[in-house]
Amino acid sequence: MSGSPIPAGTAGTMPGIAIYPGQPGSVHVTELPRPQPRPNEAVVRVRRVGVCGTDRELIEAKLGAPPPGSRELVLGHEVLGMVEATGREVRAVKAGDLVVATVRRPDGCPACRTGQPDMCIQRAYTERGILGAHGYMVEQFTEREPFLVPVPASLEGVGVLVEPLSVVEKAIRHADLIQARLRSWAPTTALVLGAGPIGLLGTLLLRLRGVEVVTVARRPAPNPAAAVVEACGARYHSVRETPLADVAATLPNIDLILEATGVSALVADGMTLLGNNGVLVLLSVTGGESVAPVPLDAINREFVFGNKVMVGSVNAGLEDFAAGVEHLAEFERRWPGLTSQVITHRLRGFDEAERIADATDDGIKTVVEFAVD
Ligand SMILES: [Zn+2]
């Protein structure tokens, strides 16, 4: 059987939440042509879109580029949707399936050609909702089959977290690949810097593997992030209450550090605290130009003597989205209802578009809800 037919009468326009890149605070609702699918594409009805630090930087005009020929960029790169219809060549998804969509579009470089657009050596890729392609804060979008990843219906409430989780999946997969240099790599102690969505999902993923995790952030407990950390058996520390060096001094060799604070000063701390044979994975996009003195002789010496690695990691590969779906299901089995606590704010579709950039001091993840019954 080929895919379900494209319903008639889907022509016309639809609303979308967009910015004018380069113009701070320009969030607005726009009208876009309703997408017309090609035979190898599915039409997806958007249900939820997550908001992250990148969206706030887009709204502050610190990054972002519209698609060619447009002044506007539709926001949204963390999406959960439902397939409405499929072109005749589509096999892997069908109408009614929940899906997440990947973000980055490959170009012609060797990494992209071999299916790794997240490793694009040219850095000439387009990213939906960020660079050169419209995002997912619309009623419907079309996408080619390989870039849609099915999500079980049981994960409807948390599936929008697959994209941020995929970032952590890639980070830890790469750490594992790097650590293939060791004949035995079984991390027992990890430090997670930051308790935003990336830090929390990293904490959950490492706990699933049985790693002892200490997650540090600024805000003193109790707070919603600390509650998630403690519920999965990790330890939470506020660096306002205990300096990071004092927290680290209580730990055995730190095998893995995930840096996800958005504060570049923490990179120097991470380099200093990383244990022998350890890996420090940098995940923060730091938009500033800050300069600070660092103890380079000591860091260099300890990196050499300790065979340490520091690695950057951006975005995720298709396999990381698939792994994210599987691990979300495992989170639900192991800690029922816990992952949904990462979503602390929900906004109503196009009605509350102007609020998507609002700071949420007391919150973790904001999700914009579109076609949710
Ligand atoms: Zn490329």
Residues whose N, C-alpha, C, O or C-beta is under 5 A from the ligand:
A	BS01	ZN	D107 G108 C109 C112 C120 I121 Q122
